[in-house]
Amino acid sequence: MELEEFRNDLLQSTNLGAVANMEFNRSEFVQTIANDLIEFEECSDFVPCYYEGIGLKGKKIEIDGYNYDEDDKTFSIFICYYSAKKELTTITRTDVDKLVDRSIAFIDESFSGIIQKNADESSMGYELSTYISDLRDSIERYRIYVITDCVKSDRIKTLDIDRIDDKISMLSLWDISNIFNLKISKLGYKDLEINLKNFGSDGIPCIKACEASKTVKYESYLCIIPGKLLSDLFEKYGGKLLEANVRSFLRFTNKTNKYIRATILKEPDMFFAYNNGISTTATNIVVENRYNGSFITDITSLQIVNGGQTTVSIYTVGKSKDKPDLTPIFVPMKISVIPTKEAEEIVPVISRSANTQTKVSESDFFSNHPFHRQMEKYSRNIRAPSATGIAYTTRWYYERARGQYQQDQLSLTSSDATKFKLENPKSQYFTKTDLAKFWNSYECHPDIVSRGAQYSFNKYAEDISSSYGTDGSKYNETYFKESVALAILFRTTQDIVSNRPWYTGGYRANVVTYTIAKISDIVSKRGGSIDLIKIWDQQSLSEPLKEQIITVSKYVYDSITQDNEEPNVGQWCKKLLCWSKIKDITIELYPGVEKCLISEKKENWQ
């Protein structure tokens, strides 16, 4: 698949999604890309919030969404440039700067009170401006995400931006080329080809520690990497260096990182002695043997599998207002060179082994759990019952590995690719984080789902890991069919909410998860559950169940927007108290819903 073909497919999917969800094409595009960024761990969450206005001195204000990561105190603003043109066009640095300025203007005018003064008090823009103003002292860094269906100009060499509110600030530009590379890459990221000379380095001094052989699938080197070089690499490549690090979520706020900070600021010459160093992997390296030793000059697919804290700490302290000199800092480094064919299997194992010094929960390794292979097997082998009027059967495609759905199409001919899409329609595609969202909603954890995709996934991972057993027999074909039924329930609820006259935009994700949880709770209190296999068999919801969703979703919307104890609805929905209040609402079953349920105590439905 070429870039332009990928873009055309994405725009068509966006147009269809916009119609189905009653959204503007731009909003649907932003949400689609944000979902991908979350899935690929390029951001932790996304809350849609379109706002456009004018600030002081006629300054234009515009944003499409936001996220506040409470763990690392990063506030992110998302803004989109959506051309929707048939031909591929270019976004220039000037275009990017305009978008960044509009995003920053939202932050500045939130602090000045201009937005609160001009925006409708019931709008998400007003709510967000108040929220960010209240958070001002807690925010440690800002990130601007620019998302576009254009391709960036070749003249854009760097993505530096000035500090916002005197805080560390970063810019992430996701043009269509970056999105394409993210989606089609086998491991979720394009191989990083790092030439250290581009970073002003003559190479990393190294000693070979392990030679590859017939029985040993890798070779290993012991190295010393300058702290300044490590910081520069992280500045350019960011989280891409930590893809395989199961503890990359650990933040700068824990005790270990504070000690690292103190060493950098007060005893940089002692860093090598005090620090345990970093463990890395690569699929290929270039080593130059010189009169004064061996030096690594080029690295392919560098991954920091242990030492994320060290890396992020050096970078963050180096960019702080203290502005320490990083040149005295040297870091012990081990690099294992693993051929590409073995990398997907071996790198996660190395990551797991390298992270045993500090307690890491099983959920952190869940991405490599055999549960996923079972789900993938059922996904490829089990065909869904035929929909009315369709002469062929389809599958519900479960994406076990990042970018797998696109990857499976790359080597196909045009006709085979068309057949693949018919048998595996995009509307029947779901990911690990989707699966977690479906089950957590159904099992009455809407507050967990509202905390974001990764938080929800961790909860689900813990549940599966603790109940999987030795063979995972519980997670059989029936479980897969029930999972698909929940996908149908979830997505139908999304459509219903989008079409309600009271829905004016915003909080749909919260309304959907709380609605499903509330219905599940109502049913379980009567000793039963929704007949998920019946939904699988019909590949749709019955009319009475849809009517129940219509009723419950209105109660949910009114509760989270009018009976909330926090001014920010999104934050309120993350609270267990929010769920407790909704659980206490009395709602009767809609006539006929009992036929959609299963129960051992039939009399409870009377």
Disulfide bonds with the S-S distance in Angstrom:
none
